[in-house]
Amino acid sequence: MLPVYETLRSNTIFRLTCYTGDKMSCMKQVTTVACKLKVPVKFVAEIDKTLEVFAAACEWVNQNTPPELTNKAKMQKLVYGDVRLRFGLSSNLAIQALRRVCGNRKTARLKKANVRKFSPTSVSYDARIFSFREVDYSVSVKLLKNRVRFDLDIGNYQRGILKGQEPTSATLVKRRNGDYYIHINLDNETPEPITTKEVLGVDLGRTDIAYTSDGENWNGQQLGKIRNKYAYLRKVLQKKASLGTRSSRRRCRQLLKRLSGKEKRFQKHINHEISRQLVNNAVASSRAISLEDLTGIRERTNQQPRNKQERRKSNNWAFYQLRQFLAYKCLLAGVPLIFVNPAYTSKSCHKCLHIGNRNGKTFRCVNPGCNWKGDPDYNGAKNIAALGLSISQPRGSGLACRVSFGVREYIQLNLFSDDLGLLKTPSTSIRPQVC
């Protein structure tokens, strides 16, 4: 399965798809720019009608075709004529409806879930029924009856991204507040990833949001204080809402929504800053970046017996968002990004690879011949860097890799001689599992 990373920055969605083999041979970056539309009142009803008919067509196709059918060509051959006759869609809109159903079925199959009911919130377009004009920053889209041109209500940020672009697809979206947006998809070429034998390890945590194998760290105390502040305010407002009048409850809900937005924006800003500095450091030193694969960590930690405050702190970890930001920034900068198994990275000494003792922010190796003592996050970052190096050497960096060995066993087999502890050429007989 191909790893796909998607993240939101302001009004821009970055979707990164990396195709991996023995070498990272092909990478594709799709930038989706969300642009608000200036919709005259006379076109509102026609847009809404187009959304309703498109959703109804998708729902009908999903209910009246074999559930296992996901091939676009076979789907078109089977029900294309019926869709056009029943719903009055143009040929291209009918094809887009069929493609939407196939895509949703594939996604549901991967998630092992059922296809959700289609809502009248969006319509897909390709180059035949959509166009962008840079002269006046406007778009032309096909509705049920006519093809209509709308001006874009955008700022300099979106204009800078769209400048000189020739988009080939888009999605018309109606948001909950009633505003209409056009999500314009841009295919951008990415630089070839740098060839390097050096890896920058990054350990993620709560006390220190990120700690590198160079000894650089980003302390999480400020973020923790902000989160605790917002948690206290939410508690006060929720209590007030439960005891207040109808108007006070409405006001409390409005304030809670504002607080949630401010906290998310602050957290996103911090993650952008950290990811930007990590990528800049990697570019300056011509190194790859190695991270722990923390998929499912929230579910695993929530299974442990902890109080309400600890659960809140754990669930507020934004590791996945930081990983997303790193993914698209690395791809844009040509920096290989490696994910390794986090098993034993925080328990093993990076000097001798023996299991040590960790107590808070102190790690001590119990090996009498070593006795290394220092910061546990720095120790973990060094182990992550070594694992990343062991992965990148036999088969190239890859974008998503898992190691089925513990740190001590895998590194000893691939990087160190048993007696001297010296670096040696990684063994190609033992290879990590690449997803």
C-alpha positions in Angstrom: 0.0 0.0 0.0 1.3 3.5 -0.9 1.6 5.9 2.0 -0.4 9.1 1.6 0.0 12.1 3.9 -2.5 14.9 4.0 -2.2 18.1 6.0 -3.9 21.5 6.1 -2.0 24.8 6.1 -4.2 27.8 6.2 -6.3 27.4 3.1 -4.0 24.9 1.5 -4.2 21.1 1.6 -1.0 19.2 0.8 -1.5 15.7 -0.3 1.7 13.7 -0.7 1.9 10.4 -2.4 5.2 8.6 -2.5 5.8 5.5 -4.7 8.5 3.3 -3.3 10.4 0.3 -4.6 14.1 -0.6 -4.3 14.6 3.2 -4.7 12.3 6.1 -4.3 11.6 6.4 -7.9 8.5 8.6 -8.3 6.9 11.2 -6.1 3.8 13.3 -6.6 2.7 16.3 -4.7 -0.9 17.6 -5.1 -1.6 21.0 -3.6 -5.2 21.8 -3.1 -5.9 25.5 -2.6 -9.3 26.3 -1.0 -10.6 29.6 -2.6 -13.8 31.3 -1.5 -16.2 32.1 -4.3 -18.1 35.3 -4.9 -21.5 33.9 -5.7 -24.3 36.2 -6.8 -27.7 35.6 -5.2 -29.2 34.5 -8.5 -26.9 31.5 -8.8 -27.3 30.2 -5.2 -30.4 28.1 -6.1 -28.7 26.6 -9.2 -25.6 25.7 -7.2 -27.6 24.0 -4.5 -29.6 22.1 -7.0 -26.4 20.9 -8.7 -25.1 19.7 -5.3 -28.4 17.9 -4.5 -28.6 16.1 -7.9 -24.9 15.1 -7.8 -25.3 13.6 -4.3 -28.5 11.9 -5.3 -26.8 10.4 -8.4 -23.9 9.1 -6.3 -26.3 7.6 -3.8 -28.3 5.9 -6.5 -25.2 4.4 -8.1 -23.9 3.2 -4.8 -27.3 1.5 -4.0 -27.9 0.0 -7.5 -24.5 -1.5 -8.4 -22.6 -4.5 -7.0 -20.9 -3.3 -3.7 -17.6 -4.9 -4.7 -17.4 -3.0 -8.0 -14.7 -0.3 -7.9 -13.5 -0.2 -11.5 -14.4 3.1 -13.1 -14.6 1.7 -16.7 -16.8 -1.2 -15.7 -19.0 1.2 -13.6 -19.4 3.6 -16.5 -20.3 0.8 -18.9 -22.9 -0.5 -16.4 -24.9 2.6 -15.3 -23.6 5.7 -17.2 -26.7 5.9 -19.5 -29.1 5.4 -16.6 -27.4 8.2 -14.5 -27.7 10.7 -17.3 -31.3 9.7 -18.0 -32.5 9.7 -14.4 -30.7 12.8 -13.1 -30.2 15.0 -16.1 -26.5 15.4 -15.5 -24.1 16.4 -18.2 -21.8 13.6 -19.5 -18.8 14.8 -17.5 -20.7 15.4 -14.3 -22.2 11.9 -14.7 -18.7 10.4 -15.1 -17.5 12.4 -12.0 -20.4 10.9 -10.0 -19.3 7.4 -11.0 -15.7 8.1 -10.1 -16.8 9.6 -6.7 -18.6 6.3 -5.8 -15.6 4.2 -6.9 -13.2 6.3 -4.8 -15.4 6.2 -1.7 -15.8 2.5 -2.0 -12.0 2.0 -2.2 -11.6 4.2 0.9 -14.3 2.4 2.8 -12.7 -0.9 1.9 -9.3 0.2 3.3 -11.0 1.3 6.5 -13.1 -1.8 6.6 -16.2 0.3 6.9 -19.4 0.9 4.9 -19.7 3.7 2.3 -21.2 6.7 4.0 -24.4 8.3 2.6 -23.6 11.0 0.0 -24.5 14.5 1.2 -25.1 17.5 -1.1 -21.9 19.3 0.0 -19.5 18.9 -3.0 -19.2 18.3 -6.7 -16.1 17.1 -8.5 -14.8 18.6 -11.7 -12.1 17.9 -14.3 -10.5 20.0 -17.0 -13.4 19.6 -19.4 -15.9 21.3 -17.0 -13.7 23.5 -15.0 -11.2 26.2 -15.8 -9.1 28.8 -13.9 -8.3 32.2 -15.3 -5.3 34.0 -13.7 -6.0 37.4 -15.4 -8.9 38.2 -13.1 -8.6 35.2 -10.7 -11.9 33.6 -11.6 -13.1 30.1 -12.3 -15.6 28.6 -14.7 -17.7 25.6 -13.6 -20.5 23.5 -15.1 -23.8 23.6 -13.2 -26.9 21.7 -14.1 -28.1 24.1 -16.9 -25.3 26.5 -17.6 -21.6 27.0 -17.3 -21.0 29.9 -15.0 -17.9 32.0 -14.1 -17.3 33.1 -10.6 -14.7 35.5 -9.1 -12.5 34.3 -6.4 -12.4 36.0 -3.0 -8.8 35.2 -2.1 -5.7 36.9 -0.6 -2.1 37.2 -1.6 -1.2 33.8 -0.2 -3.6 31.9 -2.5 -2.7 34.2 -5.4 1.0 33.4 -5.0 0.3 29.6 -5.1 -2.0 29.9 -8.1 0.3 32.2 -10.1 1.5 30.5 -13.3 -0.5 27.3 -12.6 -2.8 25.4 -15.0 -5.0 23.3 -12.7 -6.8 20.4 -14.2 -9.3 19.4 -11.5 -11.3 21.0 -8.7 -14.1 20.4 -6.2 -17.0 22.8 -5.6 -17.8 22.8 -1.8 -20.6 24.2 0.3 -19.5 24.7 3.9 -21.7 24.6 6.9 -21.9 28.4 7.2 -23.4 28.6 3.7 -20.2 29.9 2.0 -19.1 28.3 -1.3 -15.5 27.3 -2.0 -13.7 25.9 -4.9 -10.8 23.5 -4.0 -8.3 23.8 -6.9 -5.9 20.9 -7.3 -2.4 21.7 -8.5 0.1 19.0 -9.5 3.6 20.1 -8.6 7.0 18.5 -9.4 9.1 17.7 -6.4 12.9 17.7 -6.3 14.8 14.4 -6.3 15.5 13.3 -2.8 19.1 13.9 -1.7 21.5 11.0 -1.6 23.0 10.8 1.9 24.5 8.4 4.4 23.7 10.6 7.3 20.4 10.6 9.4 19.0 13.1 11.8 17.1 11.2 14.5 14.0 13.0 16.1 12.4 11.8 19.3 8.9 13.0 20.0 7.5 13.4 23.5 5.3 15.5 25.9 8.0 17.1 28.0 10.1 17.9 25.0 8.0 18.1 21.9 11.0 17.1 19.7 14.5 16.2 20.6 17.2 15.6 17.9 20.2 13.4 17.8 22.2 16.6 17.6 21.0 17.6 21.1 18.6 20.3 19.9 15.2 20.3 21.6 11.9 22.1 21.7 10.5 22.3 25.2 6.8 21.6 25.6 6.3 23.6 28.8 4.8 26.6 26.9 2.4 24.4 25.0 1.5 22.6 28.1 0.7 25.8 30.0 -1.5 27.0 27.1 -3.3 23.7 27.0 -3.9 23.7 30.8 -5.2 27.2 30.6 -7.7 26.3 27.9 -8.7 23.1 29.8 -9.4 25.2 32.9 -11.5 27.7 30.9 -13.4 24.9 29.3 -14.2 23.4 32.6 -15.5 26.7 34.0 -17.6 27.5 30.9 -19.1 24.0 30.9 -20.0 24.2 34.5 -21.6 27.7 34.0 -23.5 26.4 30.9 -25.0 23.5 32.9 -26.3 25.9 35.6 -27.2 29.0 33.6 -30.1 30.2 31.5 -30.7 29.4 27.8 -28.9 32.6 26.7 -25.9 32.0 29.0 -25.7 28.4 27.6 -25.7 29.8 24.1 -23.0 32.3 25.0 -20.9 29.6 26.7 -21.1 27.4 23.6 -19.9 30.3 21.4 -16.9 30.9 23.8 -16.0 27.2 23.9 -15.9 27.2 20.1 -13.6 30.2 20.0 -11.3 28.7 22.6 -11.1 25.5 20.7 -10.1 27.4 17.5 -7.4 29.4 19.3 -5.9 26.3 20.9 -5.8 24.5 17.6 -4.2 27.4 15.8 -1.5 27.8 18.5 -0.7 24.1 18.3 -0.6 24.2 14.5 1.8 27.2 14.6 4.2 25.4 17.0 4.2 22.3 14.8 4.9 24.3 11.7 7.8 26.0 13.4 9.3 22.8 14.7 8.9 21.0 11.4 10.4 23.9 9.4 13.5 24.1 11.6 14.0 20.3 11.5 13.8 20.3 7.7 16.1 23.3 7.4 18.7 21.6 9.7 18.5 18.4 7.5 18.9 20.4 4.3 21.9 22.4 5.7 23.7 19.2 6.8 22.5 17.0 3.8 20.8 14.4 6.0 17.7 12.4 6.0 15.2 12.6 9.0 14.2 9.6 11.0 11.1 9.5 13.2 9.3 6.9 15.3 6.2 5.4 13.7 3.7 6.3 16.4 0.6 5.0 14.6 -2.0 4.0 17.2 -0.1 5.4 20.2 -3.2 7.3 21.4 -5.2 4.0 21.5 -2.5 2.1 23.2 -1.9 4.8 25.9 -5.6 5.1 26.6 -5.8 1.5 27.5 -3.4 2.1 30.4 -4.9 2.9 33.8 -4.5 6.7 34.2 -6.5 9.6 35.7 -8.5 12.0 33.7 -5.8 14.7 33.5 -3.2 12.2 32.1 -5.7 11.0 29.5 -6.3 14.6 28.5 -2.6 15.4 28.1 -2.0 12.2 26.1 -4.9 12.9 23.8 -3.7 16.4 23.2 -0.4 15.1 21.7 -0.2 16.4 18.1 2.4 13.9 16.8 0.4 13.0 13.8 0.0 16.6 12.8 3.8 17.2 13.2 4.4 14.1 11.2 2.1 15.4 8.4 3.9 18.8 8.4 7.3 17.1 8.2 6.1 14.8 5.4 5.2 17.6 3.0 8.1 19.9 4.0 10.6 17.0 3.5 9.1 16.2 0.1 9.3 19.9 -1.0 12.9 20.1 0.2 14.0 16.7 -1.2 14.8 15.4 2.3 14.2 11.6 2.7 11.9 10.8 5.6 12.2 7.5 7.4 9.8 6.0 10.0 11.1 3.3 12.3 9.6 1.0 14.9 9.7 2.8 18.3 10.2 -0.4 20.3 13.1 -0.1 22.8 14.3 3.2 21.5 13.8 4.9 24.8 15.0 1.9 26.9 18.2 1.0 25.1 21.5 2.8 25.6 22.7 4.3 22.3 26.3 3.7 23.3 26.3 -0.1 24.1 22.7 -1.0 23.2 22.0 -2.5 26.6 18.6 -1.9 28.4 19.0 0.9 30.9 16.9 2.6 33.6 14.8 5.7 32.9 13.6 7.9 35.7 11.8 11.0 34.5 14.3 13.1 32.5 17.3 10.9 33.4 18.5 7.8 31.7 21.3 5.6 33.1 22.9 2.6 31.4 23.2 -0.4 33.7 26.0 -2.0 31.7 29.2 -1.8 34.0 31.4 -1.3 30.9 29.4 1.7 29.8 27.5 3.6 32.6 26.3 6.3 30.2 24.0 8.8 31.8 22.1 11.6 30.2 18.8 12.9 28.8 16.5 10.0 27.8 15.0 11.9 24.9 18.5 12.5 23.5 19.3 8.9 24.0 16.1 7.9 22.1 16.9 10.3 19.3 20.3 8.7 18.8 18.7 5.2 18.7 16.2 6.5 16.1 19.0 7.9 14.0 20.8 4.6 14.1 17.7 2.7 13.1 17.0 5.2 10.3 20.6 4.7 9.1 20.2 0.9 9.1 17.0 1.2 7.0 18.3 3.8 4.5 21.5 1.9 3.7 20.2 -1.5 2.3 17.2 -0.3 0.3 17.1 3.5 0.1 15.3 5.7 2.6 11.7 4.9 1.8 8.9 7.1 3.1 7.3 4.6 5.5 9.3 1.8 7.0 8.8 -0.6 9.9 11.4 -2.7 11.6 10.4 -6.0 13.0 13.4 -6.2 15.4 14.1 -4.6 18.7 16.7 -1.8 18.6 19.4 -3.8 20.3 19.0 -6.9 18.1 18.5 -5.0 14.8 21.3 -2.5 15.2 23.7 -5.2 16.4 23.0 -7.4 13.5 23.2 -4.6 10.9 25.5 -1.8 12.2 27.8 -3.1 14.9 30.2 -6.0 15.4 29.5 -7.9 18.5 32.9 -7.7 20.0 34.2 -4.3 19.2 31.0 -2.3 18.8 32.4 -0.7 15.6 30.3 0.4 12.6 30.3 -2.0 9.8 28.5 -2.3 6.4 24.8 -3.1 7.0 23.8 -6.6 6.1 21.6 -7.0 3.1 20.4 -10.4 4.3 18.3 -8.9 6.9 16.0 -6.2 5.6 13.3 -4.0 7.2 9.8 -4.5 6.2 8.8 -1.7 3.9 5.1 -0.7 3.8 
